[in-house]
Amino acid sequence: MATNCLNSIQRSLDWCMGTPELPGIKRKIYYISKNLIAKWPTFQRDENGRVTSSVLQGNFTLVADATWKFIVILADKSQLTSESQGEVPSQTQLNKLTAVHPGVGPDASAAAAYLNNGDNVFVVEDMKGNYRIVGSERWQTNCKVGQDNGQGPTGATSTTIEVEATDEIPSPFYTGTLETEDGTIDCSQE
């Protein structure tokens, strides 16, 4: 039985001159332990298992009483990037989030201890209002947290959260809902 490899998922990639591409991420990110996720949204796939869309389908379903937590960050010092890793035919994306929180107090230090040793998923909103996922159901999310108490009278304090997460595509888009401690967020831009 022959496999049908001709069902192409390739598409043209256009861009109109003058269309603004706003850089950066917004000042509040969300995170939750993967242990608190009962069901994940999924990728749309063709019959060969290839991802056909960068937008996850469905919602995160959380276990009872679980909610997404937030971290307020310094948007001007924070960044979301992605790079290819591995070898053909098994290449994946390494999605990286650098999130800089201005505090170094007891709450920030407690969060550092938790994030350093937990397997979490993060949600970041870009400047166009798109929500992006950093973390996958398939692979562990690695976090490294550092603190800087500043230097002298003009230095700045910070807690820097460095996240690395393998996924099939660069930080997938999410259009479902987030159940946060402050209420439900509709990520669909509708």
C-alpha positions, 0 to 999 in steps of 0.5 A: 500500500503506497503512502500519499505524500502528494497532499501538500501542506505548503502555502504561499507566504505573503506580506504587504509592504507597510503592514506593521509587525509590532515587536514584543510581548505584553506585560502579563504572562500566564502559567500553570503546572502541566499536572493541572491540565486534564486535556490539551488543545491539539494540532490539526493534522493531515492523513500523514500526521503533518501539522497543517495549522499553527493554531491549536484547536480546542481549549485547555481543560483544567482539573477541578479548582485549578486556574492559570496564574499570572506573572507581571513582567517588564515587557521591554526586557522580555522576549519570545523566540524560536529556533529549529533543532534536531535533524531531518526528518525529526526537526522540532522547534525550541521555543524560548521565553525570557520573562523579566519580573522587577521584584526580588522579594519573598514571593518572587523567590518562592516562584523561582523555587517552584518554577526551577523544579516544575514542568509548566506551560506558559501563555504569552500575548504578543503586541497584536493580541495573539496568544502564544503557547510555550510548552508542550504536552509531549516534551518537558518544559525547562525553566531557569530562574535567576535574581539580581538585587541590583548594584549601587543606587542606580541598579535595577532589581529583577527576577529573570525566568528563562523558559525553553520548550520543544514543540512541533512549531514556533510557539503555537497560537491559542484561540481558546479560553484561559481560566485564570484566578481573575476570571476567564480570558477569551484568547480568540480576539473576537 
